Amino acid sequence: MRSWYLFLRNAVQRWLPLHNEWSLLVAIIAALAFTAIVDTNHTYFFQPLDSLRDIARNSAMLGMFSLGAAVVIISGGIDLSSGSMIALSGTVCSVTMLALAPTEMMAFQPVGWEIVLIAILASLFTGFFVGTLHTWLITVVHLPPFVATLATLVGLRSFARALCESSTSVLTPTKSAVINVADPLFKSVRDNVWFSVGTFLVLACITWLILTRTVLGRHLKALGGNEQAARLAGIHTDNVKWFAYCFGAMTAALAGLFYVANESVAAPVNQGRGHELNAIAAAVVGGCSLSGGVGTIPGTVLGAFFLRVVIDAVSKIIKTGADVYEGLIVGGVVVLAVTFAQGMSGKQDGRRILPGMLGLCTIPVLALISGSLAAMTTGLGSGLAVCFTAIVALISLRIYENRSCN
Amino acid sequence: MQELKNAGHQFMMEETLETAVSMSKITKRFPGVVALESVTLHVRRGHVHAICGENGAGKSTLMKILSGVYQPDAGELHINAKKVIFQGTRDAEVAGVAIIHQELELVEELSVAANIFLGREPRGMFGLLNDNIAKDKAQSLLTLLEASISPDEKTGALRVGDQQLVEIAKALSLNASILVMDEPTSALTDKETERLEQTIGALRQQGCTILYISHKMDEVFRLADQITVLRDGQLVRTVDKSETSPSEVANWMVGRDIINHNFRSQPTIGKCLLEVKKLSSSLDYSSQSDQLHDVSFRVHAGEVLGIAGLMGAGRTEVLEAIFGVTHGHWQGEVFLSGKRVRFKHPSEACKAGLVMVPEDRKRLGIFENFQVNENISLCSLFRIMRNGFLSRRAEEDLVAEAISQIGIKTPAQTTKITQLSGGNQQKCIISRWLLTKPKVLLLDDPTRGIDVGAKAELYTLVNSLCQAGMAVVLTSSELPELLTLSDRLIVMNQGKVTGEFSHHEATEQKIMNAATLA
């Protein structure tokens, strides 16, 4: 009896503090419900399985390298290069297959599982190499992580394109910026959502175990919390960083393989472009602090899921050309989620939202953003109305703040 | 009747006119600590008013409230008989209060003139910066202070004493009539201290009111007109200098008869555990002169070796070199239990049984993102592994043992470490290392910024560790502490050992002589 009580108490103590995870869960359900009602086709009602599959696949792919981003962020660093790593990984994978089985690849024939395995390993090793390069640049050359991974963000994509073009010009009759991948193994990954979802969930569990239950995980958090103190506590901080950046790059490499499978093509020009920011956003929405040492894996998983749910909601509601708005949504969600989290922890107590000259200039900015968004999605008239309403609302807020301050 | 009223009125007027600063019933709380408890302080205009107290007595907090850095939780502040509420340092500056912090707040990359007018740069045509006006004004301020500093010089290239003068010039440029100095002489040589005292005298002549924080009795009694003593966040008393004596003030500061209490039981000296021979380092990894020259000493089991010296004398550098923080970039030899060692990383030292508690608890010791238990178990994670994974239960047992062993006061193991008092945070860090079962313990200024009671507990802890056969090397910026705890003392000055005394030989005078005379 007593042991049950203790177990329950422990469980409650452990799970109750996860405000962030609970509120994300509520937000996800709210977003799903909202979309189900507002969407004029009511897709979520009529094709629940298809919709779920779409969201699950996209969330799993984003989630994979969000886990990497989260680990790097918790260790106190940042990895901006994962989008380019995705492109490079896909390219390395298809170039390897092209080199080992050129005829089959060009004839869209199966290349055999041994070659696919070698190609996958080659991609993952590329991830390891990139992670090692990052760590070297950061710990030995002493570049700030932001600069080191910014350099590889632009560098790796260019490298992937060069690799694609030079290898196609040697191995195939014509130089090409893309390599088609038609192996049935990749096709089955595309057609069966469980491959990506399963891989993601297993990876998430492993990462969660590492972070919460191993020495390495504890050292990662210590490093992110206070690097100097971590070193003085006898932690080999450089090795821990090495793990973090390799994990970040290798999860992106893994995600790159799924991108290739999903699109049946390795296209280094565009694959994964800008997705590094989605991963960082997922981690931040999930409760990781960019100053390091703080963050959880369940939070990151929910953060990635939430981001995809919102993106999907907009595409369902707007119907055509929704991908144009993806960046806007991610940006808005990050601002709102982090503001909300800060508000919960009481950091913004007594602060004004529109102070001084800055506040005054922010009023038209916010009004213009909301107005033009409304104009582009629903028409000029409603745009003007929204813009006007926003100005009136913000000015009254400003007056209210001035009153209550004095 | 009317006359009496007038007289009373007159008296009131005089009182208010004469009082430059009046702080009444100031209370300030931080998470887990009451830093100030209803402190009342009146400072007369044109006086030098010394604020004395041990570390953690609340001196700095009180001055930070006076200068607008902190806002009090309760209490009122009057400047020149006007009630003021400071939202930030800017408000205080407008009211004529300027503070010179213990850690100087200068931008080392900028010139002296630019630092003096930082944030209030003189503008010329089109609102562009006008460096010439700044230079001229800075020059006249520096001349006023009789400082031989050029306004063009880069501030980082100046000696600490000169940097302090720049801070004072900055305060004067604000037309500050009330100047707060927070332990200004802690990093100064005797000569620089003397010059600073002259400057303070001159400022007083000009009608400045000066609040002077120090725990050095000789300085206080040379400079101050009045003395206020704080202890554990409470006001002990305010007296005129003429009415008291240094020893009396020291007793008020300490409260209990702590210094004379004998914390060390008769040591049983064992074999030599740590021997350092001719340790030299030329590594210049911070701008001050941190080089070590031929530092040699031995520490035996059951013994406390104290290392005395002023800031920048090389105390910390010696400990860091031995502990492997400096990647083994030093010459000389170190023997641990007779075996020659050269640690390249703290983890090697820890494995060999030598550990260090670093000096700056907040910056180098605690992990603010961790709870108490995670902070304590960090260095002995392999002891709580079960089947390759960390076991929460094993961690709980280990931490419970550590907490009871050295008496850490915490509501729960899962409390955030930042909610503990400074003394308990320090105990967490010490217990983190004790769990690795070391033979030699290096303590770098372990009692900085913790309250008197916690200090006494730490002293008792050090004693019991020695009784258990551990060798302890201790540095401290407080001489009485070193004199109380050390069985032997070495004194360092500019990277060299300039004196060695046994517990019985050592006096404050002898140590200060060795620490200051090169």
Boltz contact constraints between the chains, C-beta under 6 A:
constraints:
  - contact:
      token1: [A, 213]
      token2: [B, 389]
      max_distance: 6.0
  - contact:
      token1: [A, 213]
      token2: [B, 390]
      max_distance: 6.0
  - contact:
      token1: [A, 215]
      token2: [B, 381]
      max_distance: 6.0
  - contact:
      token1: [A, 218]
      token2: [B, 381]
      max_distance: 6.0
  - contact:
      token1: [A, 222]
      token2: [B, 367]
      max_distance: 6.0
  - contact:
      token1: [A, 225]
      token2: [B, 367]
      max_distance: 6.0
  - contact:
      token1: [A, 225]
      token2: [B, 369]
      max_distance: 6.0
  - contact:
      token1: [A, 226]
      token2: [B, 367]
      max_distance: 6.0
  - contact:
      token1: [A, 228]
      token2: [B, 364]
      max_distance: 6.0
  - contact:
      token1: [A, 229]
      token2: [B, 364]
      max_distance: 6.0
  - contact:
      token1: [A, 229]
      token2: [B, 365]
      max_distance: 6.0
  - contact:
      token1: [A, 232]
      token2: [B, 346]
      max_distance: 6.0
  - contact:
      token1: [A, 232]
      token2: [B, 358]
      max_distance: 6.0
  - contact:
      token1: [A, 232]
      token2: [B, 364]
      max_distance: 6.0
  - contact:
      token1: [A, 233]
      token2: [B, 378]
      max_distance: 6.0
  - contact:
      token1: [A, 233]
      token2: [B, 379]
      max_distance: 6.0
  - contact:
      token1: [A, 234]
      token2: [B, 346]
      max_distance: 6.0
  - contact:
      token1: [A, 234]
      token2: [B, 347]
      max_distance: 6.0
  - contact:
      token1: [A, 234]
      token2: [B, 350]
      max_distance: 6.0
  - contact:
      token1: [A, 234]
      token2: [B, 379]
      max_distance: 6.0
  - contact:
      token1: [A, 293]
      token2: [B, 369]
      max_distance: 6.0
  - contact:
      token1: [A, 294]
      token2: [B, 369]
      max_distance: 6.0
